[in-house]
Amino acid sequence: MPLIKRRFFIQCIGEECFKLAELIREKAPLVEQMDIMITDKGLYITMYGYKSDIRNAWKYVQGLVTSYKSAVTEQGGYRRLKIDYLVEKIGHTFPPRLLAEILKLMGYSAEYDRERNEIRTSAPLDKIEEIVKRIISIMESIKFDVSGTTSKYYVIASSILSNLPINEVYEKGLEFDHLYVDEDGKYRIKLEWRRALEDFLRRVKQSVVKEGK
């Protein structure tokens, strides 16, 4: 079967084009060669390979584009982002409620709609994806050390928002009387996790100010 070349066009504009190009490069099935050119009008995608491979790859790309455009909608400086899109993009599940709380404490507006399974926020898409990746990474690293969902929320958010390593979060959590060690040797939270988190951030900020004097 001979190798062929086909060229396709996807209409998009600005940042959307860059996001789509990144998504296609990451997720599209392999062909012999694929080149993506970003222009003011949209994406030009050139595929070189076997006819059946190109057909399958283009069908998959069309599905990615449809999924992205239905998942990420913007209006008045806000974006609605489907959680399923983030899970597919990053390749791992995560707690969306925790994402919304972290974004709010970073100064963005953020609201998780459980029924629609989407988040409405003023945060840039890059920042959202960065935070999701950090949540997933920390979740993996603490899974044998921390017990209970809200205990994990507290530890993850404290680390991300204070930029402190996990061991220091454990130490300060014990010092601030937010955490205790249970009979299995795992960290558990004593308080409502949002209240404990706000207290953690306030006290860490105060200690930084004192050290700077």
NUVEXLUM-412361 format. One line per 5 residues: their letters; for each residue y, x, z of N, C-alpha, C, O. Coordinates in steps of 0.2 Angstrom, whole numbers, plus 5000, padded with zeros to 4 digits. Layout:
% residues N
A = Y/X/Z/Y/X/Z/Y/X/Z/Y/X/Z; ...
END
This chain:
% residues 213
MPLIK = 4994/5004/5000/5000/5000/5000/5006/5004/5000/5007/5009/5004; 5011/5003/4995/5017/5008/4995/5022/5007/5000/5022/5001/5003; 5026/5012/5002/5031/5011/5007/5037/5008/5003/5039/5010/4997; 5041/5004/5006/5047/5001/5003/5053/5001/5008/5052/5003/5014; 5059/5000/5005/5065/5000/5009/5068/4993/5009/5069/4990/5003
RRFFI = 5070/4991/5014/5074/4984/5015/5080/4985/5019/5080/4988/5024; 5085/4981/5017/5091/4981/5021/5093/4974/5023/5093/4969/5019; 5095/4974/5030/5097/4967/5033/5103/4967/5036/5106/4973/5037; 5106/4962/5037/5113/4961/5040/5113/4956/5046/5110/4951/5045; 5116/4958/5051/5117/4954/5057/5125/4953/5059/5128/4958/5060
QCIGE = 5127/4947/5059/5134/4946/5060/5136/4947/5067/5132/4944/5071; 5141/4951/5069/5143/4952/5076/5149/4955/5076/5152/4957/5071; 5152/4956/5082/5159/4959/5082/5160/4963/5089/5157/4961/5094; 5163/4968/5088/5165/4972/5094/5159/4975/5098/5154/4977/5096; 5160/4974/5105/5155/4976/5110/5148/4973/5109/5143/4976/5110
ECFKL = 5148/4967/5106/5142/4963/5105/5138/4967/5100/5131/4968/5101; 5141/4970/5095/5137/4974/5090/5134/4980/5093/5128/4982/5092; 5137/4984/5097/5134/4989/5101/5129/4987/5105/5124/4991/5106; 5129/4982/5109/5124/4979/5113/5118/4977/5109/5112/4979/5111; 5119/4974/5103/5113/4972/5099/5110/4978/5096/5104/4978/5096
AELIR = 5114/4983/5094/5111/4989/5091/5107/4993/5096/5101/4995/5095; 5109/4993/5103/5105/4996/5108/5099/4993/5109/5093/4996/5110; 5099/4986/5109/5093/4982/5111/5088/4983/5105/5082/4983/5107; 5090/4983/5099/5086/4983/5093/5082/4990/5093/5076/4990/5092; 5086/4995/5095/5083/5002/5095/5078/5002/5101/5073/5006/5100
EKAPL = 5079/4999/5106/5075/4999/5112/5068/4995/5111/5063/4997/5113; 5069/4989/5108/5064/4984/5108/5060/4983/5101/5054/4981/5101; 5063/4985/5096/5060/4983/5089/5054/4987/5088/5053/4992/5090; 5049/4983/5085/5043/4987/5083/5044/4993/5078/5049/4993/5075; 5040/4997/5079/5041/5003/5075/5039/5002/5067/5034/4999/5065
VEQMD = 5043/5005/5063/5042/5006/5056/5043/5013/5055/5044/5017/5059; 5042/5015/5048/5042/5022/5047/5049/5025/5048/5049/5031/5051; 5054/5021/5047/5061/5023/5048/5065/5017/5049/5065/5012/5045; 5070/5017/5054/5075/5012/5054/5082/5015/5056/5082/5019/5060; 5087/5013/5052/5093/5015/5053/5098/5009/5054/5097/5004/5051
IMITD = 5102/5010/5059/5107/5005/5061/5114/5007/5060/5116/5012/5063; 5118/5004/5056/5125/5005/5055/5129/5000/5057/5129/4994/5056; 5134/5002/5062/5139/4997/5065/5145/4997/5061/5148/5002/5060; 5147/4991/5059/5153/4990/5055/5158/4985/5059/5156/4982/5064; 5164/4984/5056/5168/4979/5059/5165/4972/5058/5167/4967/5061
KGLYI = 5161/4971/5053/5158/4964/5051/5152/4963/5054/5150/4957/5055; 5148/4968/5056/5142/4967/5059/5137/4973/5059/5139/4979/5058; 5131/4972/5059/5126/4977/5059/5122/4977/5052/5120/4972/5050; 5122/4983/5049/5117/4984/5043/5111/4988/5045/5112/4993/5048; 5105/4985/5045/5099/4988/5047/5095/4990/5041/5093/4985/5037
TMYGY = 5093/4996/5040/5089/4998/5034/5082/5000/5037/5082/5004/5042; 5077/4997/5034/5070/4999/5037/5066/5001/5031/5067/4999/5025; 5062/5007/5032/5058/5010/5027/5051/5010/5030/5050/5013/5036; 5046/5007/5026/5040/5007/5029/5035/5002/5025/5037/5000/5019; 5030/5000/5027/5025/4995/5024/5028/4988/5024/5031/4987/5029
KSDIR = 5027/4985/5019/5030/4978/5018/5028/4974/5024/5033/4970/5027; 5022/4974/5027/5020/4969/5032/5024/4972/5039/5025/4967/5043; 5024/4978/5040/5027/4981/5046/5035/4979/5046/5038/4977/5051; 5038/4979/5040/5045/4978/5040/5046/4970/5041/5051/4968/5044; 5042/4966/5038/5042/4959/5039/5042/4957/5046/5045/4953/5049
NAWKY = 5037/4960/5050/5036/4959/5057/5041/4961/5061/5044/4958/5066; 5044/4967/5059/5050/4970/5063/5056/4966/5062/5059/4965/5067; 5057/4964/5056/5063/4960/5055/5063/4953/5059/5068/4951/5062; 5057/4950/5059/5056/4944/5062/5057/4945/5070/5060/4940/5073; 5055/4950/5072/5056/4952/5079/5063/4953/5081/5066/4951/5086
VQGLV = 5066/4957/5077/5074/4958/5077/5078/4951/5078/5082/4950/5082; 5076/4947/5073/5079/4940/5073/5078/4937/5079/5083/4933/5082; 5072/4937/5082/5071/4934/5089/5075/4937/5094/5078/4934/5099; 5076/4944/5094/5080/4947/5099/5087/4945/5099/5090/4944/5104; 5090/4945/5093/5097/4943/5092/5098/4936/5094/5103/4934/5098
TSYKS = 5094/4931/5093/5094/4924/5095/5094/4924/5102/5098/4920/5106; 5089/4928/5105/5089/4928/5113/5095/4931/5116/5097/4928/5121; 5098/4936/5113/5104/4939/5116/5110/4934/5116/5113/4933/5121; 5111/4931/5110/5116/4927/5109/5116/4921/5113/5121/4918/5115; 5110/4918/5114/5109/4912/5119/5110/4914/5126/5111/4910/5130
AVTEQ = 5108/4921/5127/5108/4923/5134/5115/4925/5137/5116/4924/5143; 5119/4928/5133/5125/4931/5135/5131/4927/5131/5132/4928/5125; 5134/4923/5135/5140/4919/5132/5146/4921/5136/5146/4921/5142; 5152/4922/5133/5158/4924/5136/5163/4919/5135/5164/4916/5130; 5167/4918/5140/5173/4913/5140/5178/4915/5145/5176/4915/5151
GGYRR = 5184/4916/5143/5190/4917/5148/5188/4923/5153/5190/4922/5159; 5185/4928/5150/5184/4934/5155/5178/4933/5159/5176/4938/5163; 5174/4928/5158/5168/4927/5162/5162/4927/5157/5163/4925/5151; 5156/4929/5159/5150/4928/5155/5145/4925/5159/5144/4926/5165; 5141/4921/5155/5135/4918/5158/5129/4922/5155/5129/4923/5149
LKIDY = 5125/4924/5160/5120/4929/5158/5113/4926/5160/5112/4925/5166; 5109/4925/5156/5102/4922/5157/5098/4928/5161/5098/4933/5159; 5095/4926/5167/5091/4931/5170/5085/4933/5166/5083/4939/5167; 5082/4928/5162/5076/4930/5158/5078/4936/5153/5074/4940/5152; 5084/4936/5151/5086/4941/5146/5086/4948/5150/5084/4952/5147
LVEKI = 5089/4948/5156/5089/4954/5159/5082/4957/5161/5081/4963/5160; 5078/4952/5163/5071/4954/5164/5068/4957/5158/5064/4962/5158; 5069/4954/5152/5066/4956/5146/5069/4963/5144/5065/4967/5142; 5075/4963/5145/5079/4969/5143/5077/4975/5147/5076/4981/5144; 5076/4975/5153/5075/4980/5158/5068/4981/5159/5066/4987/5161
GHTFP = 5064/4976/5158/5057/4976/5159/5054/4976/5166/5049/4978/5168; 5058/4972/5170/5055/4971/5177/5059/4965/5180/5065/4964/5179; 5056/4962/5185/5059/4956/5188/5063/4959/5194/5062/4965/5196; 5068/4955/5196/5072/4957/5202/5075/4951/5205/5075/4945/5202; 5078/4951/5211/5081/4945/5214/5088/4944/5212/5092/4947/5214
PRLLA = 5089/4939/5208/5096/4937/5205/5101/4935/5211/5107/4937/5210; 5098/4932/5216/5103/4931/5222/5106/4937/5225/5112/4937/5226; 5102/4942/5225/5104/4949/5228/5109/4952/5223/5114/4954/5225; 5108/4951/5217/5113/4954/5212/5120/4951/5212/5125/4954/5212; 5120/4944/5213/5126/4940/5214/5130/4943/5220/5136/4943/5220
EILKL = 5126/4943/5226/5130/4946/5232/5133/4952/5231/5138/4954/5233; 5129/4957/5228/5131/4964/5227/5138/4964/5223/5143/4967/5224; 5137/4960/5217/5143/4960/5213/5149/4957/5216/5155/4960/5215; 5148/4952/5220/5154/4949/5224/5157/4954/5229/5163/4955/5229; 5153/4958/5232/5155/4963/5237/5159/4969/5233/5162/4973/5236
MGYSA = 5157/4970/5227/5161/4975/5223/5167/4972/5220/5171/4976/5217; 5169/4966/5221/5175/4963/5219/5175/4959/5213/5180/4957/5211; 5169/4958/5210/5169/4953/5205/5167/4946/5207/5165/4945/5213; 5169/4941/5203/5167/4935/5204/5159/4934/5202/5158/4937/5197; 5155/4931/5205/5148/4931/5203/5145/4925/5207/5146/4924/5213
EYDRE = 5141/4921/5203/5138/4915/5206/5131/4914/5202/5131/4914/5196; 5126/4913/5206/5119/4912/5203/5118/4905/5203/5118/4902/5208; 5116/4903/5197/5114/4896/5196/5106/4895/5195/5104/4897/5190; 5103/4893/5201/5096/4893/5201/5093/4888/5196/5088/4890/5193; 5096/4883/5195/5093/4878/5190/5093/4880/5183/5088/4880/5179
RNEIR = 5099/4884/5181/5099/4886/5174/5096/4893/5174/5095/4896/5168; 5095/4896/5180/5092/4903/5180/5097/4908/5176/5095/4912/5172; 5103/4908/5178/5108/4912/5175/5113/4914/5180/5114/4911/5185; 5117/4919/5179/5122/4921/5183/5129/4921/5179/5129/4923/5173; 5134/4918/5182/5141/4918/5179/5145/4923/5183/5146/4923/5189
TSAPL = 5148/4928/5180/5152/4933/5183/5157/4936/5179/5157/4935/5172; 5162/4939/5182/5167/4943/5178/5165/4950/5177/5169/4954/5174; 5159/4952/5180/5157/4959/5179/5155/4961/5172/5152/4957/5168; 5157/4967/5170/5155/4969/5163/5147/4969/5162/5144/4971/5167; 5144/4968/5156/5137/4969/5156/5134/4975/5157/5129/4975/5160
DKIEE = 5138/4981/5156/5135/4987/5158/5134/4988/5165/5129/4991/5168; 5139/4986/5169/5139/4986/5176/5133/4982/5179/5130/4984/5184; 5132/4976/5176/5127/4971/5178/5120/4975/5177/5116/4975/5182; 5119/4978/5171/5113/4981/5170/5112/4987/5174/5106/4989/5177; 5117/4991/5176/5117/4997/5180/5114/4994/5187/5110/4998/5190
IVKRI = 5117/4989/5190/5116/4987/5197/5108/4984/5197/5105/4986/5202; 5106/4981/5192/5099/4978/5191/5095/4984/5192/5089/4984/5195; 5096/4989/5188/5091/4995/5188/5091/4998/5195/5086/5001/5197; 5097/4999/5198/5097/5002/5205/5093/4997/5210/5089/5000/5214; 5094/4991/5209/5090/4986/5213/5083/4987/5213/5079/4988/5217
ISIME = 5080/4988/5206/5073/4988/5205/5071/4995/5207/5065/4995/5210; 5075/5000/5206/5072/5007/5209/5072/5007/5216/5067/5010/5219; 5077/5004/5220/5076/5005/5227/5071/5000/5230/5067/5002/5235; 5070/4994/5227/5064/4990/5229/5058/4994/5228/5054/4993/5233; 5057/4997/5223/5050/5001/5222/5050/5006/5228/5044/5008/5231
SIKFD = 5055/5010/5230/5055/5015/5234/5054/5013/5242/5052/5017/5246; 5056/5007/5243/5056/5004/5250/5050/5000/5251/5049/4997/5257; 5046/4998/5247/5041/4993/5247/5036/4994/5253/5033/4989/5255; 5035/5000/5255/5030/5002/5260/5033/5003/5267/5030/5004/5272; 5040/5003/5267/5044/5005/5273/5047/4999/5276/5049/4999/5282
VSGTT = 5049/4994/5272/5053/4988/5274/5049/4982/5274/5045/4980/5269; 5049/4977/5279/5045/4971/5279/5050/4965/5278/5055/4965/5282; 5048/4960/5274/5052/4954/5274/5058/4954/5268/5061/4960/5267; 5059/4949/5265/5063/4949/5259/5070/4950/5261/5074/4954/5258; 5073/4947/5266/5080/4948/5268/5081/4955/5271/5087/4958/5270
SKYYV = 5076/4958/5274/5076/4965/5276/5077/4969/5270/5082/4974/5271; 5074/4968/5265/5074/4972/5259/5081/4971/5256/5084/4976/5253; 5084/4965/5256/5090/4963/5253/5095/4968/5257/5100/4971/5253; 5095/4968/5263/5100/4971/5267/5100/4979/5266/5105/4982/5264; 5094/4982/5265/5093/4989/5264/5096/4991/5257/5099/4996/5256
IASSI = 5094/4987/5252/5095/4988/5245/5103/4988/5244/5106/4992/5241; 5106/4982/5246/5113/4981/5246/5117/4986/5249/5122/4989/5247; 5115/4988/5255/5118/4993/5259/5119/5000/5256/5124/5003/5256; 5113/5002/5253/5113/5008/5249/5117/5008/5243/5121/5013/5242; 5117/5003/5239/5120/5002/5233/5128/5002/5234/5132/5006/5231
LSNLP = 5130/4998/5239/5137/4997/5240/5140/5003/5244/5146/5004/5244; 5136/5006/5248/5139/5012/5252/5138/5019/5249/5141/5024/5250; 5133/5018/5244/5131/5025/5240/5128/5030/5245/5128/5036/5244; 5125/5027/5250/5121/5031/5255/5113/5031/5253/5111/5026/5250; 5110/5037/5254/5103/5037/5253/5099/5032/5258/5102/5031/5263
INEVY = 5093/5030/5256/5089/5025/5260/5088/5028/5267/5089/5024/5272; 5087/5034/5268/5085/5036/5275/5091/5035/5279/5091/5034/5285; 5097/5037/5277/5103/5036/5280/5105/5028/5282/5107/5026/5287; 5103/5024/5277/5103/5017/5278/5099/5015/5284/5101/5011/5289; 5093/5017/5284/5088/5016/5290/5091/5018/5296/5091/5014/5301
EKGLE = 5094/5024/5296/5097/5027/5303/5102/5023/5305/5103/5021/5311; 5107/5021/5301/5113/5018/5303/5111/5010/5304/5114/5007/5309; 5106/5008/5301/5104/5001/5302/5101/5000/5309/5102/4995/5313; 5098/5005/5312/5095/5006/5319/5101/5007/5323/5101/5004/5329; 5105/5011/5322/5111/5013/5326/5116/5007/5327/5118/5006/5332
FDHLY = 5117/5003/5322/5121/4997/5322/5118/4991/5325/5121/4986/5325; 5111/4992/5327/5107/4986/5329/5106/4981/5324/5106/4975/5326; 5106/4983/5318/5104/4978/5313/5097/4978/5311/5094/4972/5310; 5093/4983/5312/5086/4984/5311/5082/4986/5317/5085/4988/5322; 5076/4984/5317/5071/4987/5322/5065/4989/5318/5064/4987/5312
VDEDG = 5061/4993/5322/5054/4995/5319/5049/4990/5322/5048/4990/5328; 5045/4987/5318/5040/4982/5320/5033/4986/5322/5033/4992/5322; 5028/4982/5324/5022/4985/5327/5018/4989/5321/5014/4993/5323; 5020/4987/5315/5017/4991/5309/5021/4997/5307/5019/5000/5302; 5026/4998/5311/5030/5004/5309/5035/5003/5303/5037/5007/5300
KYRIK = 5036/4996/5302/5041/4994/5296/5047/4992/5299/5048/4989/5304; 5053/4993/5295/5059/4991/5296/5060/4983/5295/5058/4981/5290; 5063/4980/5300/5065/4973/5299/5072/4971/5302/5074/4975/5306; 5075/4966/5299/5082/4965/5301/5082/4960/5307/5077/4956/5307; 5087/4961/5311/5088/4957/5317/5092/4951/5315/5091/4945/5318
LEWRR = 5097/4952/5311/5102/4947/5310/5102/4943/5303/5097/4945/5299; 5106/4938/5302/5107/4936/5295/5109/4941/5291/5114/4945/5292; 5106/4942/5285/5106/4949/5281/5113/4949/5278/5116/4955/5278; 5117/4944/5276/5124/4945/5274/5128/4947/5279/5133/4951/5278; 5128/4944/5285/5132/4946/5291/5131/4953/5293/5136/4957/5294
ALEDF = 5125/4955/5293/5123/4962/5294/5126/4967/5289/5128/4972/5291; 5125/4965/5283/5128/4969/5277/5135/4970/5278/5138/4976/5277; 5139/4965/5279/5146/4965/5280/5148/4970/5286/5153/4974/5285; 5144/4969/5291/5146/4973/5297/5144/4981/5295/5148/4985/5297; 5139/4982/5292/5137/4989/5290/5142/4992/5286/5144/4997/5287
LRRVK = 5145/4988/5281/5150/4991/5276/5156/4992/5280/5159/4997/5279; 5158/4988/5284/5164/4989/5288/5164/4995/5293/5169/4999/5293; 5158/4996/5296/5157/5001/5301/5157/5008/5297/5159/5013/5299; 5153/5008/5291/5153/5014/5287/5160/5016/5285/5162/5022/5285; 5164/5011/5282/5170/5013/5280/5175/5015/5285/5179/5020/5284
QSVVK = 5174/5013/5291/5178/5015/5297/5176/5022/5299/5181/5026/5300; 5170/5024/5298/5168/5031/5300/5170/5036/5295/5172/5041/5296; 5171/5034/5288/5173/5038/5283/5181/5039/5284/5183/5045/5283; 5184/5034/5286/5192/5035/5288/5193/5039/5293/5197/5044/5293; 5189/5039/5299/5190/5043/5304/5188/5050/5303/5192/5055/5305
EGK = 5183/5052/5299/5181/5058/5296/5187/5061/5292/5188/5067/5292; 5190/5057/5288/5196/5060/5284/5202/5061/5287/5206/5065/5285; 5203/5059/5294/5209/5061/5298/5209/5068/5300/5214/5070/5303
END
